[in-house]
Amino acid sequence: MSATASASAAWVDMNDYCREHSRATLLLLTAAHDYASARCLLLNGLFGGLVFGAQAIEKLLKAYILFIDPGREVKKAFSHSLTKLLQEADSLSPQLGFSKYGPLVQKFSGHYATRYPDDPAASKSMTTADLFELDEFVIFLNENLPCPRNVKYRTGLYALITFSLGPARTVTPWERWIKAGNQSLAPLVPRINADHTAVLTDLYPNQKW
């Protein structure tokens, strides 16, 4: 949809914001895909999901930083360092207590290093049970994204897990694996679904949802 005279003011505002913050919103989408892949693999007993989990954390933290500072060169400043990214997010929003996730980030940094068998920083032990900590952190980040609600619900994780609320009522593989056994997400689903309807009503007031 293009920003025409028929578009709602809320839609135009969201479109303008997403254009200005396109680096952040694109990272949100790829992070959500990585997270779904991580959950699919780990729920099927494959440790490769931990690498995808680390990638999801990295991209979410970079998106978080870019929402606050769209011009930040996150690749050059942080590379793949989850620890530095977490520290930066904590310095930008100290009230959220990012630092409590330091051990989790350190653990997943080791998991990421397992991409190469000779990396001395690679985890010496891996368990699919780390999925539960990953879930907690990913949901925490998505709940606290520093962007407008309309943007949060039409990009990234929340867009993927509400796709089945659309006219086709189709549950995509992304939605299926993100929701499967997700104890951190499950209690929030009723509220997320209600917010999704409110967002669509705001963006498209001439349609029924």
Disulfide bonds with the S-S distance in Angstrom:
none
